[in-house]
Amino acid sequence: MTIDTRSLRSRFVLGTVVLILLGLLLTGIMVSSLMRAYITQGFHDEMQVHIEELAALTIVDSNGQPRLLRRLSDPRFIPPNSGFYWKVERDGYETIRSPSLVTGDLSGKMAINDVPRWSETDGPTGKAMEYGMVIHPTRTKTPVKISIATDLILLEEVLSDFNWPLFYALLGFAIAMSLLGIAQITYSLKPLERLKLAIADVRTGKESRMAGSYPSEISPLVSDLNHVLDANVEMVRSARVQAANLAHGLRTPLAIMMDEAQQIAERGEKESAEVLLNGCEQMLRYVEYYTARARTAALARIPGQSTSLRKTVEPIVTAMRRLHKGKEIAICLGDFPDILLPCDSVDLEEMTSNLIDNACKWASSRVMISWEEDRQWALLYVDDDGPGLPPEEYISVFEIGERLDAAKPGSGLGLPIVKDLATLYQGRVTLSKSPLGGLRAELAIPKAYLSAE
């Protein structure tokens, strides 16, 4: 499983878990070290008591042989290889040992003076903590050496008995703290989730502004974004008015020029009139195209707008049935689930009407309109059973003013306008062979504004 390092949640969770684990690891090491020191000191204190007791119980009989008045009070010195051992020795006499010391021997290296000393030595069954001292019984010149030891593995077993419960306790505490940290992070990031959903609603056209209440740290950002959205809408509205005014201002003198050309033609100067009329018609096509493009260029980027695909297509189909009723064309519209698109209603109507009208012009008997969607795209299909197009002309028909048949009505601007509008909405329009045998026009519009990535 990969971790998305760009996500704040992942960063917070990862940082929290790492810090908790690091803190508890250091805590475990510190507690284990303190416990080791405490238990080790307890072993030293215990061995100190045992060697002093052994020294107090050791006597020398009339023959000079060291003996014990009684057994040591700790019964662990009795079982064979119990891990607790003692030894009493005197040069020239028999060495006496604890019942537990049945194999191996104690080094006796620490028995060098009358003050107890200790060292880590090789004991009967492994490393051992060995204490030793020398005592001087009365009326004797030869000292008695006493040694006592315990296996260090006993110390390690005690530490192990402590460390494993400590490990499980700290592990459980780490899991609990991590879950609490994740819960706290999730709760703290809830406003960002709401902010994400609010932005998604604006992008998909469900809302025109970001709604909801947010913490004081985020509220100014939401307010500023709403001001930007409002200012953008006002700016686009002004741009659309200016584009309409420009179109009106250009169409009026062009209409006058075309009327004048008609009068020139009536006076018998048909060639000059035809030149003027052709020029005016070409200028009018460009005026219509570029003013339409200017009108929609900014509007296509406005978030917070949505249009029903079915409610847009159904009136167009009704109108096309009346417009092309003389051709006896069956225009079929299936009962598909509706799709809401982040488009201006006028622009979506412009794109769909041009595609359906173009299909009706070329169809022999049938036009079929359908659509589908996936997680990202809405796909509108307009199919006809007409003659179709050769694949090499699928691109050229999108050029401004390009008309495949001058006898067909139209200005040659329909498909170029569809292409430009689709591009402005980050979509596309493509042509291909239709299952009906003619031409298929596919309009793909994203269901939300795509990111810049």
Residue pairs with C-beta under 8 A, 6 or more apart in sequence:
3 10
3 14
4 10
5 11
8 189
8 192
9 185
9 186
9 189
12 185
12 189
13 181
13 182
13 185
16 178
16 181
16 182
16 185
17 178
17 181
20 174
20 177
20 178
20 181
21 174
24 170
24 173
24 174
24 177
27 170
28 166
28 167
28 170
31 166
32 159
32 162
32 163
32 166
35 159
35 162
35 163
35 166
36 159
39 155
39 158
39 159
39 162
40 155
43 129
43 150
43 154
43 155
44 118
44 129
46 150
47 118
47 129
47 131
47 148
47 149
47 150
48 116
48 131
50 72
50 74
50 84
50 86
50 131
50 148
51 116
51 131
51 132
51 133
51 146
51 148
52 116
53 72
53 73
54 68
54 72
54 86
54 88
54 146
54 148
55 133
55 135
55 146
57 68
57 69
57 70
57 72
58 66
58 67
58 68
58 88
58 135
58 137
58 144
58 146
59 66
59 67
59 68
59 69
59 137
60 66
60 67
60 90
60 137
60 140
60 144
61 67
64 90
64 92
64 93
64 140
64 142
65 90
65 93
65 94
66 88
66 89
66 90
66 93
66 96
66 144
67 96
68 88
68 96
71 77
71 78
72 86
72 98
74 84
76 82
76 83
76 84
76 100
77 84
77 85
77 86
77 98
77 99
77 100
78 98
78 99
78 100
79 99
79 100
80 99
80 100
80 102
80 103
81 100
81 102
81 103
81 124
81 125
82 100
83 100
83 125
83 150
83 151
83 153
83 154
84 98
84 100
84 148
84 149
84 150
84 151
85 97
85 98
85 100
85 101
85 106
85 123
85 124
85 128
85 148
85 149
85 150
86 97
86 98
86 101
86 106
86 146
86 147
86 148
86 149
87 95
87 96
87 97
87 98
87 101
87 105
87 106
87 108
87 146
87 147
87 148
88 95
88 96
88 97
88 144
88 145
88 146
88 147
89 95
89 96
89 108
89 144
89 145
89 146
89 147
90 142
90 143
90 144
90 145
91 142
92 142
101 124
103 124
103 125
104 123
104 124
104 125
105 124
106 121
106 123
106 124
106 128
106 130
106 147
106 148
106 149
107 121
107 122
107 130
107 147
108 132
108 145
108 147
109 119
109 121
109 130
109 132
110 116
110 117
110 118
110 119
110 121
110 130
110 131
110 132
110 133
110 147
111 132
111 133
111 134
111 145
111 146
111 147
112 132
112 134
113 133
113 134
114 133
114 134
114 135
114 136
115 133
116 131
116 132
116 133
117 131
117 132
117 133
118 129
118 130
118 131
118 132
119 130
120 127
120 128
120 129
120 130
120 152
121 127
121 128
121 130
121 149
122 128
123 130
123 149
123 151
124 151
125 151
125 153
126 151
126 152
126 153
127 151
127 152
127 153
128 149
128 150
128 151
128 152
129 149
129 150
129 152
129 155
130 147
130 148
130 149
131 147
131 148
131 149
132 145
132 146
132 147
132 148
133 145
133 146
134 143
134 144
134 145
134 146
135 143
135 144
135 146
136 143
136 144
137 144
191 214
191 215
191 218
192 218
194 212
194 214
195 210
195 214
195 218
195 221
195 222
198 207
198 210
198 211
198 212
198 222
199 210
200 448
201 207
201 210
202 208
202 209
202 210
202 229
202 303
202 304
203 303
203 342
203 448
203 449
204 306
204 340
204 342
204 447
204 448
205 303
205 304
205 305
205 306
205 307
205 340
205 341
205 342
205 343
206 306
206 340
207 304
208 229
208 233
208 303
208 304
208 305
209 226
209 229
209 230
209 304
210 222
210 225
210 226
210 229
212 222
213 219
214 222
229 303
229 304
232 301
232 302
233 302
233 304
235 298
236 298
236 299
236 302
239 294
239 295
239 298
240 295
240 298
240 299
243 291
243 294
243 295
244 291
244 295
246 291
246 294
247 287
247 288
247 291
250 283
250 287
250 291
251 284
251 287
254 280
254 283
254 284
254 287
257 276
257 280
258 276
258 277
258 280
258 281
260 276
261 273
261 276
261 277
261 280
262 273
262 277
264 272
264 273
264 276
265 273
265 274
265 277
282 401
285 400
285 401
285 411
285 412
285 413
286 400
288 411
288 413
289 400
289 413
289 416
289 417
292 350
292 417
293 417
293 420
293 424
296 344
296 347
296 420
296 421
296 424
297 424
299 344
299 347
300 343
300 344
300 347
300 421
300 424
300 425
301 424
301 449
302 344
303 342
303 449
305 342
305 343
305 344
306 340
306 341
306 342
306 343
307 340
307 341
307 343
307 344
307 345
307 348
308 338
308 339
308 340
309 338
309 339
309 340
309 341
309 348
309 371
309 378
309 380
310 336
310 338
310 339
311 338
312 345
312 348
312 349
312 352
313 333
313 352
313 356
313 369
313 380
314 333
316 349
316 352
316 353
316 356
317 331
317 333
317 356
317 369
319 353
320 331
320 353
320 356
320 357
320 360
320 367
321 329
321 331
323 357
323 360
324 331
324 360
324 361
327 360
327 363
328 365
329 360
329 363
329 365
329 366
329 367
330 365
330 366
330 367
331 356
331 360
331 366
331 367
331 369
332 366
332 367
332 368
332 369
333 369
334 368
334 369
334 370
336 370
336 371
336 372
339 371
339 373
339 378
339 447
340 447
341 348
341 378
341 445
341 447
342 425
342 446
342 447
342 448
342 449
343 425
343 445
347 421
347 424
347 425
348 445
350 417
350 418
350 421
351 417
351 418
351 421
351 422
351 429
351 443
352 380
352 382
352 443
354 414
354 415
354 417
354 418
355 380
355 382
355 414
355 418
355 429
355 441
355 443
356 367
356 369
356 382
357 414
358 382
358 414
358 415
358 441
359 367
359 382
359 383
359 384
359 386
359 438
359 439
359 441
360 367
360 384
361 408
361 409
361 410
362 384
362 386
362 387
362 408
362 438
362 439
363 384
363 385
363 386
363 438
364 384
364 385
364 386
364 387
364 438
365 385
366 384
366 385
366 436
367 382
367 383
367 384
367 385
368 381
368 382
368 383
368 384
368 436
369 380
369 381
369 382
369 383
370 380
370 381
370 383
371 378
371 379
371 380
371 381
372 378
372 379
372 381
373 379
373 447
376 446
376 447
376 448
377 427
377 444
377 445
377 446
377 447
378 444
378 445
378 446
378 447
379 442
379 443
379 444
380 442
380 443
380 444
380 445
381 440
381 441
381 442
382 440
382 441
382 443
383 434
383 435
383 436
383 438
383 439
383 440
384 434
384 436
384 438
384 439
385 434
385 436
385 437
385 438
386 438
386 439
387 438
388 433
388 434
388 437
388 438
388 439
389 397
389 404
389 431
389 439
393 404
394 430
394 431
394 432
396 402
397 404
397 415
397 431
398 415
398 416
398 419
398 429
399 416
400 412
400 413
400 416
401 411
401 412
401 413
401 416
402 412
402 415
402 416
403 410
403 411
403 412
415 429
418 429
418 443
419 429
422 428
422 429
422 443
422 444
422 445
425 445
425 446
426 446
426 449
426 450
427 443
427 444
427 445
427 446
428 443
428 444
429 441
429 442
429 443
429 444
430 441
430 442
430 444
431 439
431 440
431 441
431 442
432 439
432 440
432 442
433 439
433 440
434 440
